[in-house]
Amino acid sequence: MEVTRRNFKSSLKEVYSAIEEADFLAIDGEFSGISDGPNVSALTNGLDTPEERYTKLKKHSMDFLLFQFGICTFTYDQAKSKYIIKPFNFYVFPKPFNRMSPDIKFLCQSSSIDFLAGQGFDFNKVFCHGIPYLNQDQEVQLREQMEEKRNQHANGMGTPSYISPSSSKGPAHVPDEHKDFINRVVEKVEGLFTNSEKTLDLEPCTGFQRKLIYQTLNWKFPKGLHVDTIETEKKERYIQVSKVDDEERKKMEQQKQEREQEELNDAVGFSRVIHAISKSGKLVVGHNMLLDVMHTIHQFYCPLPEDLQDFKEVTMCVFPRLLDTKLMGSTQPFKEHITNTSLAELEKQLNSCPFKAPQVETAEGFPWYDTAQEQLHEAGYDAYITGLCFISMANYLGSFLTPPKSYISARSKLIEPFFNKLFLMRIIDIPYLNITGPDLQPKRDHVLHVAFPKEWKTSDLYQLFSAFGNIQVSWIDDTSAFVSLSQTDQVQIAMNTSRYAESYRIQTYAEYIQGKQQQDEKKLGQTNKTWGEDGWVKPHYTSTAGSFGYCRGLRKRSISPGHGDQGSGELLIADGWSHYSHLDSTGSKKMKTDDASGQANAEAVESKTSEGWLKTTDVSDSASLSPVPDEESPDDTDPVNNADGTVTWQRASTGRAKKSQKSEKRKSEATDSAASLFEVPEVW
Amino acid sequence: MEVTRRNFKSSLKEVYSAIEEADFLAIDGEFSGISDGPNVSALTNGLDTPEERYTKLKKHSMDFLLFQFGICTFTYDQAKSKYIIKPFNFYVFPKPFNRMSPDIKFLCQSSSIDFLAGQGFDFNKVFCHGIPYLNQDQEVQLREQMEEKRNQHANGMGTPSYISPSSSKGPAHVPDEHKDFINRVVEKVEGLFTNSEKTLDLEPCTGFQRKLIYQTLNWKFPKGLHVDTIETEKKERYIQVSKVDDEERKKMEQQKQEREQEELNDAVGFSRVIHAISKSGKLVVGHNMLLDVMHTIHQFYCPLPEDLQDFKEVTMCVFPRLLDTKLMGSTQPFKEHITNTSLAELEKQLNSCPFKAPQVETAEGFPWYDTAQEQLHEAGYDAYITGLCFISMANYLGSFLTPPKSYISARSKLIEPFFNKLFLMRIIDIPYLNITGPDLQPKRDHVLHVAFPKEWKTSDLYQLFSAFGNIQVSWIDDTSAFVSLSQTDQVQIAMNTSRYAESYRIQTYAEYIQGKQQQDEKKLGQTNKTWGEDGWVKPHYTSTAGSFGYCRGLRKRSISPGHGDQGSGELLIADGWSHYSHLDSTGSKKMKTDDASGQANAEAVESKTSEGWLKTTDVSDSASLSPVPDEESPDDTDPVNNADGTVTWQRASTGRAKKSQKSEKRKSEATDSAASLFEVPEVW
């Protein structure tokens, strides 16, 4: 269903009920651009840390506009043994609500616009009929401005820029060139008092002239008139003067106020849909969805926090349960069957053996998407396809059970290992951003940081390291890059040979990070990290207030894993997250603590291993913290040279053992609740 | 005529000939936004200096896109006694030419987009079929990148990011997961050698896979193959392998190169139209055209210079003769008949007495614009209306002649006083930016600069100055504003009473400017200004190289005033301004010196007054310079309190004298060549 400004209000109920009844929903956004850097690859470095990547995306992507938002709800019909779907395709545009509403500026990237144009994207629909929206701050601001304007109008002084202090009490200062005009207006209004007309429409005029009229009429006719500015369809503004007694005047002003209030509610617009998703606590599926999530929060909720940890906590408020199909498809047991995880390719591959195309039916009154037609890059269609991919993959997991199951619900523990992990594009050794816990921190002891003159090119680096076998270069900026050696034992040799170099400088990755951290600590003084023997960094969080402020509240909640934190909504005011609205501006970090899935995840994993890497951590107690793989976790392997997963997969029907020999001891019985079977591997 | 990417090439000849035959042409641009500040009025201060305004516009407006460019050419038909018009409406969009071409990011302002949407603007047409363009630097860059790419492909190494130094000579390093894929490709190519097919189309694949294919095939089959990447309509890329002998291979590569060259020329696109206008030297008319001129230069020519003077000189290269109808309509003798100078209103008012609607006829094959329908804010229509306004006003000047003339040509000396002066929005006392000389510098001795805590509002300023009569507040930023007193003699009193104030600080305008100049001089050390007794600042330019480097060349040319510098084009290479391409990046300031109009202006004014303010100045000789009104110039009056012009206008038919008594002595005989009659007044 296509939703624009024209049918938004009338569709809202249908949207709400679709979300309410859904087992899960899939989302997708279309943006006016991706990166404002010189090119997209400059935005990403294969050895970014999650913090660096978040900071880059925030800085270089959030000025673009999310202008099409697709939602497809999926509701399983037991009787029909198929999903009933309701796809929505929302056109979204920050139409200024009135002259005082925020005048959003957004960036467009010509390559993205050209790409969408080639896909038949309808820009006229977005810009002419896009649904408006406001984030929390904007809503508050607009409300305040409206009140201020009302007060000003009551005093008859539009914008106070050329008024002597006495002018609101005395006659308006009318510049010579406008005197004739104003005198004619006064004559007309005097005429109104002597004739039988109720209202008088003045001709359209400039804002300055309207101000003069307001001032003059307020002074000349303090009683008996209601003066209002009307906008024609052509956006011309004119003044309407109405003859009224005191009671009528009050009533008209009250009506005007109510009209304004209604308009303000309309201005919140599409944000109400996001609020509904957020409140529902339903599983939200996306494909490569980090940017979708960031844009959604940024546009409809609040400015993105500076800090990655804060972002994770806000994310859990807005989307308590997320699943990224690109990450899922890149992970065992899917990875070995899927050669290309782009959405279109993933969908194609999930239609053939060993996967099965899911059975779905479009709900009555919704348009039917033909997957053969490939309406890709319409957000509603992409959301639909994403949902199909999720169903195929979820059901495939059922084939490992004894007995095999052909339908795996969105509430199954089997899919929990994939919850709240968002795919990280083009990072060599960190597959995902872990929204509900600390991120993976691979040992990068085969990596060197090289600084050099800006004239150097990649070929210079190849030459420099020609003695050390194959290398991989990850540019950081004009004068530095990471160079990954294929053999860790070459690192020290490379370091030694470069000791006396003058034109360039080599550091180990550890040295480089240490230097960076020292800089950061000067600013923040929060985090110390040391290298653990197992190859993962052990973070030792100091218990500084603020940094992990969001988490504390979250851990105090007890939530039933299957159903999310829907009950807690009652404790909160209607919009579900008002407590958070001033996070950035005031530093106050009160917020809704709706972390059902994180909690559920933690419990699920704890049943398997007391110190598993999925465990959420108590930040106020650094001693009890060990989010790294220990003896009970999968053994670590070299994340670059070993492309195999470390998790054992056992197909119930065949019983054949998969490649990895190392974690034999952790093979689980194939039961429906055996979340440990399907964990997301640390090793890519 | 509507021109998009689809018909651009086929229309170009018609565009060129329309420009070539025209008496003058009118232009108009539509932008994706106006100002990226919090709001447009924050961008403008009523007491900005021209330098400040230029800097603000450059900083806050150039990130928007000029995406519709209207040109209407006007050619007078003596036989029919009417103008024949050819309107063009170009849709312009920086479509990336290929993966290496600049990926332009542009800003959109939702209020502007919403406004255009309301006017029926077709965004799909812009984004899907907009004509591409390149500025000079981009053209050069793209050419270089193309050559680089050709060299890379010749070595079979797409992007050099994961290649060991030896890989171009040895086998490509194929990661395990792609080995099967590459082996299948090699098998297929081996098949090609044994069958009768000439070419083999591989299936679409990722860029990385294509790179592996290039590397592998180059190594395995160094001879006998031509490998090329083809893009499908769906933008999928696949590799085509062709069986060729050495000669065929060379020929195919040459053809490919020619194809690329042609494509590069196409990529220059719309910029060629601007080159043609520039070369023609024709009078270019616009309405409130400063932003149009800035955007045109910025988008199709070169990044805007830092310095206003440099901008003026670049402008004279691109548009040797400009006329702004908003300025013209705001000036005597038009000002007294025109109450609203917005384009639509101006056009309406110029249709009625004392003006006459001009006689025009649309050239055959061009769509007819109905002014009654008001297709305003389509650039082609706005350009057309602008031209009509110019004709009405020019012809009106003819009514002052003895005998009166009903047709005044675009080459008449009567309109020369309006040349190259661009309307300045919302500056109280400087009506225009003077492109061919120093700007007006009104004495602002009734103005105070006030600094105060950021909590202050306008009402606090009114209160502070309540003893000094009416004031006008011009906000600079959160903590400072200009306050104009109505009486200059109050200034000292206000200064005295504030002497011991702690929460705020008052400076005279002169003190403030002096402080600012001292800061600027620390940076540049170029300009000293002193206050002249006549109320205008006397600029004493030091003869610093660079600052006015453009001017020097201009003054050495001798150009016939009526026809511009068309001959000089022959001295230059074809595009007319290639010498200028590296202004910003290299500091070299060689450029085309096409300043017919400035020169003409100077001569016209010199015939009237030896030291008139219109005179262009010899910057290398500060002693000979006096661009301020002297005893022969109009007397100055208070620019704020006296709204009358100081120039005497004498209507030939009635002989009635206009208001001003002061410049009686300067009344001129009403002859066609009496440019002095119609000078643009200094006083607004």
Interface residues (C-beta under 8 A of the other chain):
Chain A: S32 G33 D36 N39 L65 F93 P94 K95 P96 D103 I104 K105 F106 L107 C108 Q109 S110 S111 I113 D114 F115 L116 A117 G118 D122 F123 N124 V126 F127 C128 P160 S161 Y162 I163 S164 P165 H173 P175 D176 E177 F181 T206 K235 T339 N340 T458 S459 Y462 Q463 S466 G469 N470 I471 Q472 V473 A643
Chain B: S32 G33 D36 N39 L65 F93 P94 K95 P96 D103 I104 K105 F106 L107 C108 Q109 S110 S111 I113 D114 F115 L116 A117 G118 D122 F123 N124 V126 F127 C128 P160 S161 Y162 I163 S164 P165 H173 D176 E177 F181 T206 K235 T339 N340 T458 S459 Y462 Q463 S466 G469 N470 I471 Q472 V473 A643
